[in-house]
């Protein structure tokens, strides 16, 4: 467990209030900017990975609170929150950036984008399954075709999250067979 000094000392790398000197407004990039609900899930995952590497995920999740007792910590929080906002603004289309420009916290922006662009699981699963049947090799290589299919399968798998359970040898054997059957089913 971290000591009290580690939790309030911004010079400690693990502290979410620490900003590395190289953490500038353009130091977090994503391959494709958010432009609508069609690429929201992939964009969200890319941003979460990027923020996690910088220990700033708590700013969008709302788990890193602004200090009300210490003005120095409050200022550090403001700086980090604004940096996360810069990273988000740089990863969305121009029109989306304009619509969130004046929102005060990264977590508020995150919630707004979630409400605006996240499709319900049911409609998203329907669209992904529909996309699966529309994918064809079309003269491309088998590798390209498989990669397209794998992307769709992984997104579907990501949506079908099961609860955590205690794994016994029987459960492990069952899961192995289930996974094998699932992979075989994808061949058809």
MARPARO-476669 format. One line per field, with one value per atom (N, C-alpha, C): x, y, z; atom name; residue in three letters. Coordinates in nm, 2 decimals, decimal comma. Atoms other than C-alpha are relative to their C-alpha. Layout:
x: c(X:...)
y: c(Y:...)
z: c(Z:...)
mipa: c(CA:...)
torke: c(Ala:...)
***
This chain:
x: c(0,08:0,00:0,09:-0,08:0,14:-0,01:0,00:0,24:-0,07:0,07:0,07:0,08:-0,08:0,36:-0,01:0,01:0,33:-0,13:0,14:-0,04:-0,01:0,01:0,02:0,12:-0,12:0,37:-0,01:0,01:0,33:0,12:-0,12:0,69:0,01:0,00:0,61:-0,07:0,05:0,55:-0,13:0,12:0,26:-0,12:0,10:0,07:-0,08:0,07:-0,21:0,01:-0,02:-0,13:0,14:-0,13:0,22:-0,01:-0,01:0,28:0,15:-0,14:0,60:0,03:-0,03:0,78:-0,03:0,03:0,71:-0,15:0,15:0,33:-0,06:0,06:0,22:-0,13:0,13:-0,11:0,00:0,01:-0,01:0,07:-0,07:0,16:-0,08:0,09:-0,14:-0,08:0,07:-0,26:-0,07:0,08:-0,51:0,00:-0,01:-0,51:-0,11:0,12:-0,86:-0,08:0,07:-1,03:-0,15:0,14:-1,38:-0,08:0,08:-1,63:-0,15:0,14:-1,95:-0,01:0,02:-2,11:0,06:-0,06:-1,96:0,14:-0,13:-1,61:0,02:-0,01:-1,69:0,07:-0,06:-1,60:0,15:-0,15:-1,26:0,07:-0,07:-1,18:0,00:0,00:-1,29:0,11:-0,10:-1,07:0,14:-0,13:-0,77:0,03:-0,02:-0,81:0,02:-0,02:-0,85:0,14:-0,13:-0,53:0,10:-0,10:-0,34:0,00:0,01:-0,47:0,05:-0,05:-0,39:0,15:-0,14:-0,03:0,06:-0,04:-0,01:-0,06:0,07:-0,20:-0,10:0,10:-0,47:-0,15:0,14:-0,77:-0,10:0,09:-0,91:-0,07:0,06:-0,98:-0,12:0,12:-1,23:-0,10:0,09:-1,37:-0,06:0,05:-1,42:0,05:-0,05:-1,21:0,11:-0,10:-0,94:-0,07:0,07:-1,10:0,09:-0,07:-1,00:0,00:-0,01:-0,87:-0,07:0,06:-1,08:0,07:-0,08:-0,83:0,13:-0,14:-0,50:0,00:0,00:-0,48:0,10:-0,10:-0,16:-0,04:0,05:-0,31:-0,11:0,11:-0,62:0,06:-0,07:-0,39:0,06:-0,06:-0,21:-0,11:0,11:-0,55:-0,05:0,04:-0,66:0,09:-0,09:-0,35:-0,01:0,01:-0,38:-0,14:0,14:-0,76:0,00:0,00:-0,69:0,09:-0,08:-0,42:-0,08:0,08:-0,66:-0,10:0,09:-0,91:0,06:-0,07:-0,65:0,02:-0,02:-0,58:-0,13:0,13:-0,95:-0,03:0,03:-1,00:0,08:-0,08:-0,71:-0,03:0,03:-0,86:-0,14:0,13:-1,20:-0,01:0,02:-1,33:-0,02:0,01:-1,34:-0,14:0,13:-1,72:-0,03:0,02:-1,72:0,08:-0,09:-1,43:-0,07:0,08:-1,64:-0,11:0,12:-1,93:0,04:-0,04:-1,72:0,10:-0,10:-1,48:-0,01:0,02:-1,63:-0,05:0,04:-1,71:0,12:-0,11:-1,50:0,08:-0,08:-1,39:0,00:-0,02:-1,26:-0,11:0,10:-1,51:-0,14:0,13:-1,81:0,01:-0,01:-1,68:-0,02:0,00:-1,64:-0,15:0,14:-2,00:-0,09:0,07:-2,13:0,02:-0,03:-1,95:-0,07:0,07:-2,08:-0,15:0,15:-2,44:-0,03:0,03:-2,41:0,03:-0,05:-2,22:-0,01:0,00:-2,25:-0,14:0,12:-2,51:-0,03:0,03:-2,70:0,06:-0,06:-2,55:-0,08:0,08:-2,84:0,01:-0,01:-2,83:0,14:-0,14:-2,45:0,03:-0,02:-2,44:-0,07:0,07:-2,70:0,09:-0,08:-2,48:0,13:-0,13:-2,16:-0,03:0,03:-2,33:-0,03:0,04:-2,47:0,13:-0,13:-2,12:0,08:-0,07:-1,98:-0,04:0,05:-2,20:0,03:-0,03:-2,11:0,14:-0,14:-1,74:0,03:-0,03:-1,61:0,15:-0,15:-1,26:0,02:-0,01:-1,32:0,13:-0,12:-1,00:0,12:-0,11:-0,79:0,06:-0,07:-0,56:-0,09:0,07:-0,69:0,04:-0,05:-0,48:-0,08:0,08:-0,66:-0,15:0,14:-1,00:-0,01:0,00:-0,92:0,02:-0,03:-0,79:-0,13:0,12:-1,12:-0,10:0,09:-1,32:0,04:-0,05:-1,10:-0,03:0,04:-1,16:-0,14:0,14:-1,53:-0,03:0,01:-1,51:0,04:-0,05:-1,30:-0,09:0,09:-1,54:-0,13:0,11:-1,83:0,04:-0,05:-1,63:0,01:-0,01:-1,56:-0,13:0,13:-1,93:-0,07:0,06:-2,01:0,08:-0,08:-1,84:-0,08:0,06:-1,92:0,05:-0,04:-1,91:0,12:-0,12:-1,59:-0,05:0,03:-1,60:0,12:-0,11:-1,38:0,02:-0,03:-1,21:0,05:-0,04:-1,20:0,06:-0,04:-1,04:-0,11:0,11:-1,38:-0,05:0,04:-1,47:0,11:-0,11:-1,13:-0,01:0,02:-1,19:-0,12:0,12:-1,54:0,03:-0,03:-1,41:0,09:-0,09:-1,14:-0,08:0,08:-1,40:-0,09:0,09:-1,64:0,08:-0,08:-1,36:0,03:-0,03:-1,26:-0,12:0,12:-1,62:-0,03:0,03:-1,66:0,10:-0,10:-1,34:-0,04:0,04:-1,47:-0,12:0,13:-1,81:0,04:-0,03:-1,64:0,05:-0,05:-1,51:-0,11:0,11:-1,86:-0,08)
y: c(-0,12:0,00:0,12:-0,12:0,34:0,08:-0,08:0,57:0,14:-0,13:0,91:0,10:-0,09:1,10:-0,04:0,04:0,89:0,04:-0,04:0,98:0,15:-0,14:1,35:0,06:-0,05:1,39:-0,02:0,01:1,47:-0,05:0,05:1,38:-0,15:0,15:1,01:-0,04:0,03:0,86:-0,07:0,07:0,65:0,09:-0,09:0,95:0,05:-0,05:1,05:0,15:-0,14:1,41:0,04:-0,02:1,36:0,02:-0,02:1,50:-0,01:0,01:1,39:0,12:-0,11:1,67:-0,02:0,03:1,50:0,00:0,00:1,50:0,13:-0,12:1,78:-0,02:0,02:1,84:-0,10:0,09:1,63:-0,13:0,12:1,35:-0,13:0,12:1,12:0,01:0,00:1,03:-0,14:0,12:0,78:-0,01:0,02:0,63:0,07:-0,06:0,75:0,09:-0,09:1,05:-0,04:0,03:1,01:0,09:-0,08:1,12:-0,04:0,04:0,94:-0,13:0,13:0,63:-0,12:0,11:0,42:-0,04:0,03:0,45:0,03:-0,03:0,53:-0,10:0,11:0,19:-0,01:0,01:0,17:0,12:-0,12:0,53:0,00:0,00:0,49:-0,09:0,10:0,18:0,06:-0,06:0,36:0,11:-0,10:0,66:-0,06:0,06:0,44:-0,06:0,05:0,26:0,11:-0,11:0,58:0,07:-0,06:0,74:-0,09:0,09:0,43:0,00:0,00:0,44:0,12:-0,12:0,79:0,02:0,00:0,70:0,11:-0,10:0,94:-0,05:0,06:0,70:0,05:-0,05:0,82:0,14:-0,14:1,17:-0,02:0,02:1,03:-0,09:0,09:0,77:0,08:-0,08:1,04:-0,05:0,05:0,85:0,08:-0,09:1,11:0,13:-0,12:1,38:0,12:-0,13:1,75:0,03:-0,03:1,84:0,13:-0,12:2,08:0,06:-0,04:2,10:0,07:-0,05:2,18:0,07:-0,07:2,45:-0,04:0,04:2,32:-0,13:0,13:1,97:0,03:-0,04:2,14:0,06:-0,06:2,33:-0,11:0,11:2,01:-0,08:0,07:1,84:0,08:-0,08:2,13:-0,01:0,02:2,10:-0,13:0,13:1,73:-0,02:0,00:1,76:0,07:-0,07:2,02:-0,07:0,07:1,81:-0,12:0,11:1,51:0,06:-0,06:1,75:0,03:-0,03:1,86:-0,13:0,13:1,49:-0,04:0,04:1,43:0,09:-0,09:1,74:-0,03:0,03:1,64:-0,13:0,13:1,30:-0,02:0,00:1,40:0,09:-0,09:1,56:0,14:-0,15:1,94:0,03:-0,03:1,95:-0,05:0,05:1,73:0,08:-0,08:1,93:0,13:-0,13:2,25:-0,03:0,03:2,08:-0,03:0,03:1,99:0,09:-0,10:2,28:0,06:-0,08:2,45:-0,08:0,09:2,15:0,00:-0,03:2,19:-0,12:0,12:1,83:-0,11:0,11:1,54:-0,11:0,10:1,31:0,04:-0,05:1,53:-0,02:0,02:1,52:-0,14:0,15:1,14:-0,04:0,03:1,11:0,05:-0,06:1,34:-0,08:0,07:1,15:-0,14:0,13:0,82:0,00:-0,02:0,94:0,02:-0,04:1,08:-0,11:0,09:0,80:-0,14:0,15:0,47:-0,05:0,07:0,25:-0,10:0,10:0,01:-0,13:0,13:-0,34:-0,07:0,08:-0,49:0,05:-0,05:-0,26:-0,01:0,01:-0,26:-0,15:0,14:-0,64:-0,04:0,02:-0,65:0,06:-0,06:-0,41:-0,08:0,07:-0,60:-0,14:0,12:-0,93:0,02:-0,03:-0,77:0,03:-0,03:-0,64:-0,13:0,12:-0,99:-0,07:0,07:-1,13:0,08:-0,08:-0,84:-0,01:0,01:-0,91:-0,11:0,10:-1,08:0,01:0,00:-1,17:0,09:-0,10:-0,97:0,01:-0,01:-1,06:0,02:-0,02:-0,98:-0,13:0,12:-1,22:-0,06:0,07:-1,47:0,07:-0,07:-1,29:0,13:-0,12:-0,96:-0,03:0,04:-1,14:-0,04:0,05:-1,32:0,12:-0,11:-0,99:0,08:-0,08:-0,81:-0,08:0,08:-1,10:0,00:0,01:-1,12:0,13:-0,13:-0,75:0,00:0,00:-0,80:-0,10:0,10:-1,12:0,06:-0,05:-0,94:0,11:-0,10:-0,65:-0,07:0,08:-0,90:-0,06:0,07:-1,09:0,10:-0,11:-0,76:0,04:-0,04:-0,69:-0,11:0,11:-1,04:-0,04:0,02:-1,01:-0,08:0,09:-1,28:0,03:-0,03:-1,25:-0,08:0,07:-1,35:-0,12:0,12:-1,71:-0,06:0,08:-1,94:-0,11:0,10:-2,17:-0,13:0,13:-2,53:-0,07:0,08:-2,80:-0,03:0,03:-2,89:0,12:-0,12:-2,53:0,03:-0,03:-2,49:-0,09:0,09:-2,80:0,04:-0,04:-2,68:0,13:-0,13:-2,33:-0,03:0,03:-2,49:-0,06:0,06:-2,70:0,11:-0,11:-2,40:0,09:-0,09:-2,18:-0,07:0,07:-2,45:-0,01:0,01:-2,49:0,13:-0,13:-2,12:0,03:-0,02:-2,10:-0,08:0,08:-2,39:0,05:-0,06:-2,22:0,11:-0,11:-1,92:-0,03:0,04:-2,12:-0,01:0,01:-2,14:0,12)
z: c(0,00:0,00:0,00:0,00:-0,09:0,13:-0,12:0,19:-0,03:0,02:0,24:-0,08:0,08:0,09:-0,15:0,14:-0,23:-0,06:0,05:-0,27:-0,03:0,02:-0,25:-0,07:0,06:-0,40:-0,16:0,14:-0,77:-0,08:0,06:-0,84:-0,01:0,01:-0,79:-0,13:0,13:-1,13:0,00:-0,01:-1,02:0,03:-0,05:-0,89:-0,13:0,12:-1,14:-0,02:0,01:-1,07:-0,06:0,05:-1,21:-0,16:0,15:-1,57:-0,03:0,05:-1,74:-0,09:0,09:-1,92:-0,14:0,14:-2,25:-0,02:0,02:-2,18:-0,04:0,05:-2,40:-0,07:0,06:-2,58:-0,11:0,12:-2,88:0,03:-0,03:-2,69:0,01:0,01:-2,70:-0,13:0,13:-3,04:-0,02:0,04:-3,18:-0,15:0,15:-3,53:-0,07:0,07:-3,62:0,10:-0,09:-3,47:0,01:-0,02:-3,33:-0,09:0,10:-3,60:0,01:-0,02:-3,49:0,07:-0,07:-3,35:-0,07:0,07:-3,62:0,04:-0,04:-3,48:0,15:-0,15:-3,11:0,08:-0,08:-2,96:-0,02:0,03:-3,13:0,06:-0,05:-3,05:0,16:-0,15:-2,68:0,05:-0,05:-2,64:-0,02:0,03:-2,80:0,10:-0,09:-2,57:0,14:-0,13:-2,26:0,01:0,00:-2,35:0,02:-0,01:-2,40:0,13:-0,13:-2,08:0,11:-0,10:-1,89:0,01:0,00:-2,00:0,07:-0,06:-1,87:0,15:-0,14:-1,54:0,01:0,00:-1,63:-0,02:0,02:-1,67:0,10:-0,11:-1,34:-0,03:0,03:-1,49:-0,09:0,08:-1,74:0,08:-0,08:-1,50:0,12:-0,12:-1,23:0,13:-0,12:-0,98:0,06:-0,06:-0,93:0,03:-0,04:-0,73:0,02:-0,02:-0,72:0,15:-0,15:-0,37:0,03:-0,05:-0,18:0,12:-0,12:0,11:-0,03:0,03:-0,06:-0,13:0,13:-0,32:-0,10:0,09:-0,46:-0,07:0,06:-0,52:-0,10:0,09:-0,67:-0,13:0,12:-0,91:-0,09:0,08:-1,01:-0,07:0,05:-1,06:-0,12:0,11:-1,28:-0,13:0,11:-1,49:-0,07:0,06:-1,54:-0,07:0,06:-1,61:-0,13:0,12:-1,87:-0,11:0,09:-2,03:-0,06:0,05:-2,06:-0,09:0,09:-2,21:-0,14:0,13:-2,47:-0,08:0,07:-2,55:-0,07:0,06:-2,60:-0,12:0,11:-2,81:-0,13:0,11:-3,03:-0,07:0,05:-3,09:-0,05:0,05:-3,21:-0,12:0,12:-3,53:0,05:-0,03:-3,55:0,06:-0,04:-3,51:0,14:-0,14:-3,20:0,10:-0,09:-3,05:0,03:-0,03:-3,08:0,09:-0,08:-2,91:0,15:-0,14:-2,60:0,05:-0,03:-2,59:0,14:-0,13:-2,29:0,11:-0,12:-2,07:0,09:-0,10:-1,75:0,03:-0,05:-1,67:-0,11:0,10:-1,87:0,03:-0,03:-1,69:-0,06:0,06:-1,80:-0,15:0,15:-2,16:-0,03:0,03:-2,14:0,01:-0,01:-2,02:-0,12:0,11:-2,29:-0,13:0,12:-2,56:0,00:-0,02:-2,42:-0,03:0,02:-2,42:-0,15:0,14:-2,77:-0,10:0,11:-2,96:0,03:-0,03:-2,77:-0,04:0,04:-2,93:0,11:-0,10:-2,71:-0,05:0,04:-2,70:-0,10:0,09:-2,88:-0,14:0,14:-3,18:-0,05:0,05:-3,19:-0,04:0,03:-3,18:-0,14:0,13:-3,47:-0,11:0,10:-3,67:-0,03:0,02:-3,61:-0,07:0,06:-3,70:-0,15:0,14:-4,02:-0,07:0,07:-4,10:-0,03:0,02:-4,05:-0,13:0,12:-4,33:-0,12:0,12:-4,56:-0,04:0,03:-4,54:-0,11:0,10:-4,85:-0,03:0,04:-4,98:-0,11:0,11:-5,30:-0,06:0,07:-5,46:0,09:-0,10:-5,15:0,05:-0,05:-4,98:0,12:-0,11:-4,73:0,13:-0,13:-4,46:0,02:-0,01:-4,53:0,04:-0,03:-4,52:0,14:-0,13:-4,20:0,10:-0,09:-4,04:0,02:-0,01:-4,12:0,08:-0,08:-3,98:0,15:-0,14:-3,67:0,08:-0,06:-3,60:0,05:-0,04:-3,60:0,11:-0,11:-3,39:0,13:-0,13:-3,13:0,06:-0,05:-3,11:0,06:-0,05:-3,06:0,13:-0,12:-2,80:0,12:-0,10:-2,62:0,06:-0,05:-2,59:0,08:-0,08:-2,45:0,12:-0,12:-2,12:0,10:-0,10:-1,87:0,14:-0,14:-1,49:0,04:-0,05:-1,31:0,09:-0,08:-1,16:0,05:-0,05:-0,97:-0,10:0,11:-1,22:0,07:-0,05:-1,12:-0,13:0,12:-1,35:-0,09:0,08:-1,47:-0,08:0,07:-1,56:-0,11:0,10:-1,73:-0,12:0,11:-1,94:-0,09:0,07:-2,03:-0,08:0,07:-2,13:-0,12:0,11:-2,35:-0,11:0,10:-2,53:-0,07:0,05:-2,56:-0,10:0,08:-2,70:-0,14:0,12:-2,95:-0,09:0,08:-3,07:-0,06:0,06:-3,11:-0,11:0,11:-3,32:-0,13:0,11:-3,53:-0,07:0,06:-3,58:-0,09:0,08:-3,72:-0,14:0,13:-4,01:-0,10:0,09:-4,15:-0,02)
mipa: c(N:CA:C:N:CA:C:N:CA:C:N:CA:C:N:CA:C:N:CA:C:N:CA:C:N:CA:C:N:CA:C:N:CA:C:N:CA:C:N:CA:C:N:CA:C:N:CA:C:N:CA:C:N:CA:C:N:CA:C:N:CA:C:N:CA:C:N:CA:C:N:CA:C:N:CA:C:N:CA:C:N:CA:C:N:CA:C:N:CA:C:N:CA:C:N:CA:C:N:CA:C:N:CA:C:N:CA:C:N:CA:C:N:CA:C:N:CA:C:N:CA:C:N:CA:C:N:CA:C:N:CA:C:N:CA:C:N:CA:C:N:CA:C:N:CA:C:N:CA:C:N:CA:C:N:CA:C:N:CA:C:N:CA:C:N:CA:C:N:CA:C:N:CA:C:N:CA:C:N:CA:C:N:CA:C:N:CA:C:N:CA:C:N:CA:C:N:CA:C:N:CA:C:N:CA:C:N:CA:C:N:CA:C:N:CA:C:N:CA:C:N:CA:C:N:CA:C:N:CA:C:N:CA:C:N:CA:C:N:CA:C:N:CA:C:N:CA:C:N:CA:C:N:CA:C:N:CA:C:N:CA:C:N:CA:C:N:CA:C:N:CA:C:N:CA:C:N:CA:C:N:CA:C:N:CA:C:N:CA:C:N:CA:C:N:CA:C:N:CA:C:N:CA:C:N:CA:C:N:CA:C:N:CA:C:N:CA:C:N:CA:C:N:CA:C:N:CA:C:N:CA:C:N:CA:C:N:CA:C:N:CA:C:N:CA:C:N:CA:C:N:CA:C:N:CA:C:N:CA:C:N:CA:C:N:CA:C:N:CA:C:N:CA:C:N:CA:C:N:CA:C:N:CA:C:N:CA:C:N:CA:C:N:CA:C:N:CA:C:N:CA:C:N:CA:C:N:CA:C:N:CA:C:N:CA:C:N:CA:C:N:CA:C:N:CA:C:N:CA:C:N:CA:C:N:CA:C:N:CA:C:N:CA:C:N:CA:C:N:CA:C:N:CA:C:N:CA:C:N:CA:C:N:CA:C:N:CA:C:N:CA:C:N:CA:C:N:CA:C:N:CA:C:N:CA:C:N:CA:C:N:CA:C:N:CA:C:N:CA:C:N:CA:C:N:CA:C:N:CA:C:N:CA:C:N:CA:C:N:CA:C:N:CA:C:N:CA:C:N:CA:C:N:CA:C:N:CA:C:N:CA:C:N:CA:C:N:CA:C:N:CA:C:N:CA:C:N:CA:C:N:CA:C:N:CA:C:N:CA:C:N:CA:C:N:CA:C:N:CA:C:N:CA:C:N:CA:C:N:CA:C:N:CA:C:N:CA:C:N:CA:C:N:CA:C:N:CA:C:N:CA:C:N:CA:C:N:CA:C:N:CA:C:N:CA:C:N:CA:C:N:CA:C:N:CA:C:N:CA:C:N:CA:C:N:CA:C:N:CA:C:N:CA:C:N:CA:C)
torke: c(Unk:Unk:Unk:Unk:Unk:Unk:Unk:Unk:Unk:Unk:Unk:Unk:Unk:Unk:Unk:Unk:Unk:Unk:Unk:Unk:Unk:Unk:Unk:Unk:Unk:Unk:Unk:Unk:Unk:Unk:Unk:Unk:Unk:Unk:Unk:Unk:Unk:Unk:Unk:Unk:Unk:Unk:Unk:Unk:Unk:Unk:Unk:Unk:Unk:Unk:Unk:Unk:Unk:Unk:Unk:Unk:Unk:Unk:Unk:Unk:Unk:Unk:Unk:Unk:Unk:Unk:Unk:Unk:Unk:Unk:Unk:Unk:Unk:Unk:Unk:Unk:Unk:Unk:Unk:Unk:Unk:Unk:Unk:Unk:Unk:Unk:Unk:Unk:Unk:Unk:Unk:Unk:Unk:Unk:Unk:Unk:Unk:Unk:Unk:Unk:Unk:Unk:Unk:Unk:Unk:Unk:Unk:Unk:Unk:Unk:Unk:Unk:Unk:Unk:Unk:Unk:Unk:Unk:Unk:Unk:Unk:Unk:Unk:Unk:Unk:Unk:Unk:Unk:Unk:Unk:Unk:Unk:Unk:Unk:Unk:Unk:Unk:Unk:Unk:Unk:Unk:Unk:Unk:Unk:Unk:Unk:Unk:Unk:Unk:Unk:Unk:Unk:Unk:Unk:Unk:Unk:Unk:Unk:Unk:Unk:Unk:Unk:Unk:Unk:Unk:Unk:Unk:Unk:Unk:Unk:Unk:Unk:Unk:Unk:Unk:Unk:Unk:Unk:Unk:Unk:Unk:Unk:Unk:Unk:Unk:Unk:Unk:Unk:Unk:Unk:Unk:Unk:Unk:Unk:Unk:Unk:Unk:Unk:Unk:Unk:Unk:Unk:Unk:Unk:Unk:Unk:Unk:Unk:Unk:Unk:Unk:Unk:Unk:Unk:Unk:Unk:Unk:Unk:Unk:Unk:Unk:Unk:Unk:Unk:Unk:Unk:Unk:Unk:Unk:Unk:Unk:Unk:Unk:Unk:Unk:Unk:Unk:Unk:Unk:Unk:Unk:Unk:Unk:Unk:Unk:Unk:Unk:Unk:Unk:Unk:Unk:Unk:Unk:Unk:Unk:Unk:Unk:Unk:Unk:Unk:Unk:Unk:Unk:Unk:Unk:Unk:Unk:Unk:Unk:Unk:Unk:Unk:Unk:Unk:Unk:Unk:Unk:Unk:Unk:Unk:Unk:Unk:Unk:Unk:Unk:Unk:Unk:Unk:Unk:Unk:Unk:Unk:Unk:Unk:Unk:Unk:Unk:Unk:Unk:Unk:Unk:Unk:Unk:Unk:Unk:Unk:Unk:Unk:Unk:Unk:Unk:Unk:Unk:Unk:Unk:Unk:Unk:Unk:Unk:Unk:Unk:Unk:Unk:Unk:Unk:Unk:Unk:Unk:Unk:Unk:Unk:Unk:Unk:Unk:Unk:Unk:Unk:Unk:Unk:Unk:Unk:Unk:Unk:Unk:Unk:Unk:Unk:Unk:Unk:Unk:Unk:Unk:Unk:Unk:Unk:Unk:Unk:Unk:Unk:Unk:Unk:Unk:Unk:Unk:Unk:Unk:Unk:Unk:Unk:Unk:Unk:Unk:Unk:Unk:Unk:Unk:Unk:Unk:Unk:Unk:Unk:Unk:Unk:Unk:Unk:Unk:Unk:Unk:Unk:Unk:Unk:Unk:Unk:Unk:Unk:Unk:Unk:Unk:Unk:Unk:Unk:Unk:Unk:Unk:Unk:Unk:Unk:Unk:Unk:Unk:Unk:Unk:Unk:Unk:Unk:Unk:Unk:Unk:Unk:Unk:Unk:Unk:Unk:Unk:Unk:Unk:Unk:Unk:Unk:Unk:Unk:Unk:Unk:Unk:Unk:Unk:Unk:Unk:Unk:Unk:Unk:Unk:Unk:Unk:Unk:Unk:Unk:Unk:Unk:Unk:Unk:Unk:Unk:Unk:Unk:Unk:Unk:Unk:Unk:Unk:Unk:Unk:Unk:Unk:Unk:Unk:Unk:Unk:Unk:Unk:Unk:Unk:Unk:Unk:Unk:Unk:Unk:Unk:Unk:Unk:Unk:Unk:Unk:Unk:Unk:Unk:Unk:Unk:Unk:Unk:Unk:Unk:Unk:Unk:Unk:Unk:Unk:Unk:Unk:Unk:Unk:Unk:Unk:Unk:Unk:Unk:Unk:Unk:Unk:Unk:Unk:Unk:Unk:Unk:Unk:Unk:Unk:Unk:Unk:Unk:Unk:Unk:Unk:Unk:Unk:Unk:Unk:Unk:Unk:Unk:Unk:Unk:Unk:Unk:Unk:Unk:Unk:Unk:Unk:Unk:Unk:Unk:Unk:Unk:Unk:Unk:Unk:Unk:Unk:Unk:Unk:Unk:Unk:Unk:Unk:Unk:Unk:Unk:Unk:Unk:Unk:Unk:Unk:Unk)
***
